[in-house]
Amino acid sequence: MPGTVLLLAAAPVGRGCLVDAASVLPVLAAVEPAVLSGTETANVVELADPLEPQAVLTRLRAAATAPGPLTVFVAGQLQLDRRQRLPHLALARTTPATVRYTALPWHWIREELRLRPPGATSLVLDLHADAETWQWLRSHPLDSGHHHTVHGRIAPPPGRRAVAAPTYLKAVATILRSGHRPPLDELHQQALLRIADEPPGLVLAGGGPAADDPHAVISAAVQAGRHGEAESLAARYEQAAARTHGPGSEPVLHWSEVRADLAMLAGDPARSCRVWLSVADARLAAGQPVDAPAVEAAVDRAHHQWGQVGEPAAARELGLALAALRSRVPGRREGALDHVQRQLRQLQTQG
């Protein structure tokens, strides 16, 4: 059964804008619909900076009544109406004085999705809040319903006169562009790691905020600059996964990929490249085909990190391993193996 994907990006025009929400749509639109949905085929509906809440409601209602899984991606900003002090998704014409009439009440989203079958709906949210709404959220969790999964983050207001970017959803889209969609909780965790250098916000996982998520603990360590601590934590979880599930299992490979991302965030491309190479080798050894999205993604990321290695001896060592792997996994970029071989020849001349 085909899935349905609703891409909604909305923010006020002009001085009240906190986030350039629509900037994420080209990145999401570059992802295959089936990957966005996690189904074999999918229909995608895109709403960019809509003007009227009723128009959004019409599209939301149509998506909610479609059979099959529904995934809703939302980028935008939250504001409270002055009368009832309820959260709304601000639209293009929204101002603080007109929230009640020009923004989309958040409970409309909850109500339209309420009758869908349990487990058939997923929301992936990248929201920014103004100062008033941010204070409100500290004692009022954002209610998106209890019968579907919710992942994402709510960020505090950016600095004065600053316009933020929907970096969480951009990280999600970048991961999905590999052609491989991990389970949403893993996708969420990987995206959080990629934006770990940003100020912390409210992390949404499952039906509400997350406290005991190991990925959130690791992200907090990265945010504080404790890269060694983050690496040690990830290594411990990797070892525990190996004891529980066996070497080469998906949980082990997941934590290996986390360590590769942590090395990148710590500014150690050689270590990141080496871990990505080991992940690719492990997936191939487990019998995954050379064109499997997870295999190609691991090799592509190893290739990218190799390009950042500045020490010639390490670059030569890793380049030889990468060239051997590229001969088996050419990937979707034409000329990737030729690029490695050309760079290796240049490195050989450096002594």
C-alpha positions in Angstrom: 0.0 0.0 0.0 1.4 3.4 -0.9 2.3 5.9 1.8 1.5 9.6 2.0 4.0 12.4 2.9 3.0 15.9 3.8 5.8 18.5 3.7 4.7 21.7 5.5 7.0 24.7 5.9 5.5 27.9 7.2 6.7 31.2 8.8 5.6 34.8 8.8 6.8 37.2 6.2 8.7 40.1 7.4 10.0 41.2 10.9 8.1 38.4 12.8 10.0 35.6 11.0 12.1 33.5 13.4 13.1 30.7 10.9 13.6 30.3 7.2 11.3 27.3 7.2 10.9 27.0 3.4 14.6 26.6 2.9 14.3 22.9 3.9 11.9 22.0 1.2 14.4 21.7 -1.7 16.5 19.4 0.5 13.5 17.2 1.4 12.2 17.3 -2.2 15.5 15.8 -3.4 14.7 12.7 -1.3 12.9 9.9 -3.1 9.2 9.8 -2.1 9.4 6.1 -1.1 12.4 7.0 1.2 10.5 9.9 2.8 7.6 7.6 3.5 9.4 4.3 4.3 7.0 2.5 1.8 7.5 1.1 -1.6 5.7 4.0 -3.2 4.4 7.3 -1.9 2.4 10.4 -2.7 4.0 13.7 -1.6 2.1 16.9 -0.9 4.2 20.1 -0.4 3.0 23.3 1.3 5.5 26.2 1.1 4.6 29.3 3.2 0.8 28.9 2.9 -1.3 31.9 3.5 -4.6 30.6 5.0 -5.1 28.1 7.8 -8.2 26.7 6.1 -6.1 25.8 3.1 -3.6 23.9 5.3 -6.5 22.2 7.0 -7.9 21.0 3.7 -4.6 19.4 2.7 -4.0 18.0 6.2 -7.5 16.4 6.2 -7.0 14.8 2.8 -3.6 13.4 3.9 -5.2 12.1 7.1 -7.9 10.2 5.3 -5.5 8.6 2.8 -5.0 4.8 3.4 -1.6 3.6 4.3 1.2 5.2 6.4 1.3 8.9 6.8 4.5 10.9 7.5 4.2 14.6 8.2 7.3 16.8 8.1 6.8 20.3 9.6 9.2 23.2 9.7 8.1 26.5 11.2 7.5 28.6 14.3 5.1 28.4 17.2 3.2 31.3 18.6 0.4 31.7 21.2 -2.9 33.4 20.5 -3.7 36.2 22.9 -7.2 35.0 23.8 -6.8 31.4 24.7 -3.0 31.2 24.9 -2.9 28.0 22.7 0.0 27.2 20.4 -0.4 27.9 16.7 1.8 27.2 13.7 2.4 30.7 12.3 1.7 31.2 8.6 2.8 33.8 6.1 0.4 36.5 7.2 0.7 35.9 11.0 1.5 38.7 13.4 1.4 38.6 17.2 -1.9 40.3 17.1 -3.5 38.1 14.5 -2.4 34.6 15.5 -6.0 33.5 16.2 -7.1 34.3 12.7 -4.1 33.8 10.5 -2.2 30.9 12.1 -2.9 27.2 12.2 -4.0 26.0 15.7 -1.8 23.1 16.7 -4.8 21.2 18.0 -6.2 21.1 14.5 -3.3 18.8 13.6 -3.9 16.6 16.6 -7.7 16.4 15.9 -7.3 15.6 12.2 -4.9 12.8 12.9 -6.9 11.5 15.9 -8.9 8.9 14.0 -6.0 7.4 12.1 -5.1 3.8 13.1 -2.5 3.6 15.9 1.0 3.3 14.6 0.1 4.5 11.1 1.2 8.2 11.5 4.6 9.8 12.1 5.4 13.5 12.7 8.9 14.8 12.2 9.0 18.4 13.6 11.6 21.2 13.4 9.9 24.1 15.3 11.1 27.4 16.7 9.3 29.2 19.4 9.1 32.9 20.2 10.0 34.0 23.7 6.4 33.9 25.0 5.7 30.5 23.6 9.1 29.2 24.8 8.2 30.0 28.4 4.7 28.4 27.9 6.3 25.2 26.6 8.4 24.8 29.8 5.2 23.9 31.7 2.9 22.8 28.8 4.2 19.9 26.6 3.2 20.2 22.9 0.3 17.8 22.5 0.5 16.1 19.1 -1.7 13.1 20.0 -1.0 9.8 21.6 -1.6 7.3 18.8 1.3 8.2 16.5 5.0 8.8 16.8 6.6 12.2 17.1 10.3 13.0 16.6 12.1 16.3 16.3 13.0 19.4 18.3 11.6 22.7 19.4 14.3 25.4 19.4 14.3 28.6 21.6 14.0 31.9 19.8 17.2 32.9 17.9 19.1 36.1 18.8 17.6 39.5 18.2 16.8 40.1 14.5 18.3 36.8 13.6 16.5 34.2 11.4 17.3 30.6 12.2 17.5 27.7 9.9 15.6 24.4 10.2 18.9 22.5 10.7 17.3 19.4 12.3 15.1 18.7 9.3 18.0 19.5 6.9 20.0 16.9 8.8 17.2 14.4 8.4 16.9 15.1 4.7 20.7 14.8 4.2 20.7 11.4 5.9 17.7 10.3 3.8 19.3 11.4 0.5 21.6 8.4 0.8 18.6 6.4 -0.2 18.4 4.5 3.1 15.7 5.3 5.7 16.6 3.9 9.1 13.9 3.5 11.7 12.6 6.9 12.7 14.0 6.8 16.2 17.5 6.1 14.7 17.0 8.8 12.1 16.1 11.2 14.8 19.1 10.3 16.9 21.5 10.6 13.9 20.0 14.0 13.1 20.5 15.3 16.7 24.1 14.3 16.6 24.6 16.3 13.4 23.3 19.5 15.1 24.9 18.8 18.5 26.9 22.1 18.3 23.6 24.2 18.4 22.0 25.4 21.7 19.9 22.7 23.3 16.1 22.9 22.8 13.2 20.6 23.6 13.8 17.2 22.1 10.7 15.4 21.0 10.8 11.6 20.9 7.8 9.2 21.0 4.9 11.2 22.4 6.8 13.9 24.2 10.2 15.1 25.6 13.0 12.6 26.0 15.4 12.5 29.5 17.0 9.0 29.4 17.8 8.7 25.7 21.6 7.8 25.4 21.8 9.8 22.2 20.6 12.9 24.0 23.3 12.3 26.7 25.9 12.0 24.0 24.7 15.1 22.2 24.8 17.0 25.4 28.5 16.0 25.9 29.3 17.1 22.3 27.5 20.4 22.9 29.7 21.0 25.9 32.8 20.2 24.0 33.4 16.9 25.8 34.2 14.9 22.7 36.2 12.3 24.5 33.4 11.6 26.9 30.9 11.3 23.9 33.2 8.8 22.1 33.6 6.7 25.3 29.9 6.6 25.8 29.2 5.5 22.2 32.0 2.9 22.4 30.4 1.4 25.6 27.0 1.2 23.9 28.6 -0.4 20.9 30.3 -3.0 23.1 27.0 -3.7 25.0 25.2 -4.2 21.7 27.9 -6.6 20.6 27.4 -8.7 23.7 23.6 -8.7 23.3 23.2 -9.0 19.6 26.5 -10.2 18.3 29.3 -8.6 16.3 28.2 -7.2 13.0 24.6 -6.9 14.0 22.6 -3.8 13.1 22.6 -2.3 16.7 26.4 -2.6 16.7 26.7 -1.0 13.2 24.4 1.8 14.4 26.8 2.7 17.2 29.7 2.4 14.9 28.1 5.0 12.7 27.4 7.2 15.7 31.2 7.0 16.5 32.0 8.0 13.0 29.8 11.0 13.2 31.3 11.9 16.6 34.8 11.8 15.1 33.7 14.1 12.4 32.2 16.5 15.0 35.4 16.4 16.9 37.4 17.4 13.9 39.1 14.1 13.4 38.4 13.1 9.7 41.0 10.3 9.7 39.3 8.5 12.5 35.8 9.2 11.0 37.0 7.8 7.7 38.5 4.7 9.3 35.3 3.9 11.2 33.1 4.4 8.0 35.4 2.1 6.2 35.0 -0.6 8.9 31.2 -0.1 8.8 31.2 -0.7 5.0 33.4 -3.7 5.3 31.2 -5.2 8.1 28.1 -4.7 6.0 29.7 -6.4 3.0 30.9 -9.2 5.2 27.4 -9.7 6.5 26.3 -10.3 2.9 24.7 -7.0 2.1 24.9 -6.2 -1.6 27.4 -3.6 -3.0 24.5 -1.3 -4.1 22.6 -1.5 -0.8 21.9 2.1 0.3 23.5 1.6 3.8 26.7 0.2 2.1 26.9 3.0 -0.4 26.2 5.6 2.3 29.1 4.3 4.4 31.6 4.3 1.5 30.4 7.8 0.4 30.9 9.2 3.9 34.3 7.5 4.2 35.2 9.1 0.9 34.1 12.6 2.1 36.0 12.3 5.3 39.1 11.1 3.5 39.0 14.3 1.5 39.4 16.2 4.8 42.5 14.4 6.0 45.5 16.7 6.0 48.3 14.4 7.1 49.8 12.8 4.0 50.8 9.4 5.6 47.3 8.9 7.0 45.7 10.0 3.8 47.8 7.5 1.8 47.0 4.6 4.2 43.3 5.4 4.2 43.2 6.1 0.5 44.6 2.7 -0.4 41.8 1.1 1.7 39.2 3.4 0.2 40.4 2.6 -3.3 40.0 -1.1 -2.7 36.5 -0.6 -1.3 35.6 1.8 -4.2 36.5 -0.9 -6.7 33.7 -3.0 -5.1 31.3 -0.2 -4.2 31.5 2.4 -7.0 28.4 4.2 -5.6 26.1 6.6 -7.5 28.7 9.3 -8.2 30.3 8.8 -11.6 34.1 8.7 -11.4 34.4 8.2 -7.6 37.1 5.5 -8.0 39.0 7.6 -10.5 39.0 10.5 -8.0 40.5 8.3 -5.3 43.2 7.0 -7.6 44.1 10.5 -8.9 44.4 11.8 -5.3 46.5 8.8 -4.3 48.9 9.5 -7.2 49.3 13.1 -6.0 49.9 11.9 -2.4 52.7 9.5 -3.7 54.6 12.4 -5.1 54.6 14.1 -1.7 57.0 11.5 -0.4 
